[in-house]
Amino acid sequence: MRLYRLVLAGLVAFAVCLAACCAPESLVFDGEVAYEHVVAQCDLGFRPTGSDAWRATGDYIIAELEGHGWAVETQEFTYRDTPVRNIVGRLGQGPVIIVGAHYDTRRSADMEDASVPVMGANDGASGVAVLLELARTLDRSKLKNELWLTFFDAEDNGRLDGWEWCVGSSYMAEHLTITPESVIVVDMIGDADQNIYYERNSNPLLQTQLWGIAATLGYSDTFVAEYKYAIYDDHWPFIDRGIPAVDIIDFDYAYWHTTQDTPDKVSPESLKRVGRVLEVWLEGE
């Protein structure tokens, strides 16, 4: 009997150790990993809609999403004789929440030198980087919704050769077959000198929730609970259809639409702050 108990105790201990070893690792958003995604996008070159680097960036996003187990769909169409591709990674069940960022870059640095494209380390790559790191770290057991990590195309060439702003998000909003519970857009959030104010077109209740989470995380200095700008961004086509949406954007960015929007202007800590706010909100902690 004593031998039996010893064997049983050993088996229990082995099972506990095996369960601990095999349990999925609890991950937290890592700003350094997100920053690597910024650099990887910029290493591909300028990424305006329809370019070779744009196509490679979309393929990079798809590979990252699929590598982390997300179901990926694309929404492809043509705008002004140019191919456009929205990318959506889907996970979870329940009412749909969209968290989005644009991945295209502006083909003219018209705030400085209109003959040169914009690298878009902050204006484009930073938001994408946050979403890709969320794809890795989100605890799917805590998700209460079906989440669409959405990479909008053709956002950033407005007022160039007759182009509109927010082409990809407008197309998606017009072709929705469901009504999302809410939409969060992250844009230009990697600035090392981060100041993210309330945006006047955003849903006030949802905005207050997100900035409240930022405050509990100790980010009140960078998530500033005051109104400053009203911005037409990828959240607007959803607001226009009565869907609660928020634009998390740092528009106080000195290198906006210039040749100097490069990775050295982006901070891993800034990426982490935005990523952690979204991570906590999505996981419902």
ABEGO torsion letter per residue (X at the ends): XAAAAAAAAAAAAAAAAAAAAABBBBBBBBAAAAAAAAAAAAAAEBABBGBAAAAAAAAAAAAAAAAAGBBBBBBBBBBGGBBBBBBBBBBEBEBBBBBBBBABBBABBAAABAABBBAGAABGAAAAAAAAAAAAABBAAABABBBBBBBBBGAAABGBGGBBBGAAAAAAAAABABBBABBBBBBGAABABBBBBBBAABBAAAAAAAAAAAAAAGAAAABBBBBABBBBBAAAAAAAAGBBBBBBBBABBAABGBAABBAAABBAAAAAAAAAAAAAAAAGX
